[in-house]
Amino acid sequence: MTVLRRITPEMASHYKTVRLRALLDTPNAFGSTYLRESQFTDEEWSKRAANLDGERATGYLAFDSDRYCGIVGCFLDEDDPRKADLVSMWVAPEYRRQGVGRLLIDAVQSWAADRGVKTLLLMVTSCNQDAVEFYMRIGFSMTGRTEPYPNDPALVEYEMSRQLS
C-alpha cells in the first residue's frame, strides 16, 4: 500500500534519492538537470527539504513497502495567495497508472485548499504527453500560456490549471 510522507529536513537523503531518480528517468520534465543537482552537498539537500516544509510550501514522497516511488512539491504564489504552483511531480515508471499520481495531487490540493488557494497551476513540457493526459484526466486544463523550456528551447512548456473548491 502506498503512503505519503511529508518532505522534512530529516527526510533530505530520501528526497535526494527520489529527486535524482526522477531527473534521470524523465530529464525533460524538470527545469533542472541530474548533472546540476547531483553536485549538491548534503547541506544543500537539507535546505531544499526545509524549503518544502513550511507554511508557504510543501512536498510529499510516495512510499510503497520498502521504496520511494513518487514526489511532488507545491509553493504558494508570491504575488497572489489564491494561487499555488505544483512542481517536481514524478511517479516511478513501475507505479504509473496505479493511483500514486492522484494520491500525490490530492495531498497537494488538500494542503493548498487549507490555505485558501483557489487555483492550482503547473507547467508541463510539450514532449510529456502522458503527463498532459494525466493532468487532464484529473481536472486540469490548458490555460493557453506557454514558454520555452529552459533546458531546451526547441521544447515548449504549457501552463495548466485546476480550480479548487
C-alpha positions in Angstrom: 0.0 0.0 0.0 1.4 3.4 -1.0 1.5 6.0 1.7 2.7 9.6 1.6 5.4 11.2 3.8 5.9 14.9 4.1 9.3 16.1 3.0 11.2 17.5 6.0 14.9 18.2 6.7 15.1 14.8 8.3 14.0 13.3 5.0 16.6 15.0 3.0 18.5 11.9 2.0 15.3 10.2 0.8 14.3 13.4 -1.0 17.7 13.5 -2.8 17.4 9.9 -3.9 13.9 10.3 -5.3 14.6 13.6 -7.0 17.8 12.4 -8.7 16.0 9.2 -9.9 13.2 11.4 -11.3 15.8 13.6 -13.1 17.4 10.6 -14.6 14.1 9.0 -15.6 12.4 12.0 -17.3 15.1 14.7 -17.8 12.8 16.9 -20.0 10.1 17.1 -17.3 12.0 19.3 -14.9 13.6 22.8 -15.0 16.8 21.4 -13.6 19.2 18.6 -14.6 20.7 15.5 -12.9 24.2 16.8 -13.6 23.4 20.0 -11.7 21.6 18.5 -8.7 23.9 15.5 -8.3 26.6 18.0 -7.3 24.6 19.4 -4.4 26.0 18.9 -1.0 24.1 17.2 1.8 23.7 20.7 3.4 22.0 21.9 0.2 19.6 19.0 0.1 18.7 19.7 3.8 18.0 23.3 2.8 15.9 22.3 -0.1 13.9 19.8 2.1 13.4 22.6 4.7 12.0 24.9 1.9 9.3 22.3 1.3 8.4 22.1 4.9 6.7 25.3 5.8 3.5 27.5 5.7 4.2 28.6 2.1 5.4 25.3 0.6 5.0 21.6 1.0 6.4 18.4 -0.5 5.5 14.7 -0.4 7.2 11.5 -1.1 5.2 8.4 -2.0 6.4 5.3 -0.3 5.4 1.7 -1.0 6.6 -1.2 1.1 10.4 -0.5 1.2 10.9 2.0 -1.6 10.0 5.6 -2.5 8.1 5.8 -5.8 6.9 9.4 -6.3 7.4 13.0 -5.4 5.6 16.3 -5.7 6.0 19.8 -4.4 3.8 22.9 -4.1 4.6 26.6 -3.4 2.1 29.4 -2.7 2.3 32.1 -5.3 4.4 35.1 -4.0 2.1 37.7 -5.5 -1.3 36.1 -5.2 -2.1 33.9 -2.2 -5.1 32.5 -4.1 -2.8 30.6 -6.4 -0.2 27.9 -5.9 2.3 26.2 -8.2 2.6 22.4 -8.3 6.2 21.4 -9.1 8.5 18.4 -9.3 5.7 15.9 -9.9 7.0 12.4 -10.7 6.0 8.8 -10.3 8.3 5.9 -10.9 7.6 4.1 -14.1 6.6 0.8 -12.4 4.0 2.7 -10.3 2.3 4.7 -13.1 -1.4 4.2 -13.7 -1.8 2.7 -10.2 -3.1 5.8 -8.4 0.2 7.1 -7.0 0.0 10.3 -9.1 -3.6 11.0 -8.0 -2.6 10.4 -4.3 0.2 13.0 -4.6 -2.0 15.5 -6.4 -4.8 15.0 -3.8 -2.4 15.7 -1.0 -1.2 18.9 -2.6 -4.7 20.1 -3.4 -5.8 19.5 0.2 -2.8 21.4 1.5 -3.4 24.3 -0.9 -7.2 24.4 -0.2 -6.4 24.6 3.6 -4.5 27.8 2.8 -7.3 29.4 0.8 -5.8 28.6 -2.6 -8.4 28.8 -5.4 -6.2 27.9 -8.4 -3.5 25.3 -8.7 -1.1 25.9 -11.6 1.6 23.7 -13.2 3.9 23.7 -16.2 4.4 20.6 -18.3 6.7 20.1 -21.3 5.3 19.6 -24.8 7.1 16.3 -25.1 5.5 14.8 -22.0 2.1 13.8 -23.5 1.5 11.1 -20.8 1.7 13.8 -18.1 -0.6 16.2 -20.1 -3.2 13.4 -20.4 -2.9 12.5 -16.7 -3.4 16.1 -15.6 -6.4 16.5 -18.0 -8.0 13.3 -16.6 -7.9 14.7 -13.1 -9.4 18.1 -13.9 -6.6 20.3 -15.1 -6.9 22.3 -18.3 -4.7 24.3 -20.6 -4.6 28.0 -19.8 -3.1 29.0 -23.2 0.1 30.3 -21.6 3.3 28.8 -22.9 7.0 29.5 -22.5 10.3 28.0 -23.8 11.6 25.1 -21.8 14.7 26.4 -20.1 16.9 23.3 -20.8 16.0 23.0 -24.5 14.4 26.0 -26.3 13.1 23.6 -29.0 10.6 22.4 -26.4 7.6 24.4 -25.1 6.1 24.3 -21.6 2.4 24.5 -21.3 0.7 26.0 -18.3 -2.2 24.0 -16.9 -4.6 24.9 -14.1 -7.3 23.4 -11.9 -9.8 25.3 -9.8 -10.1 24.2 -6.1 -13.3 24.4 -4.2 
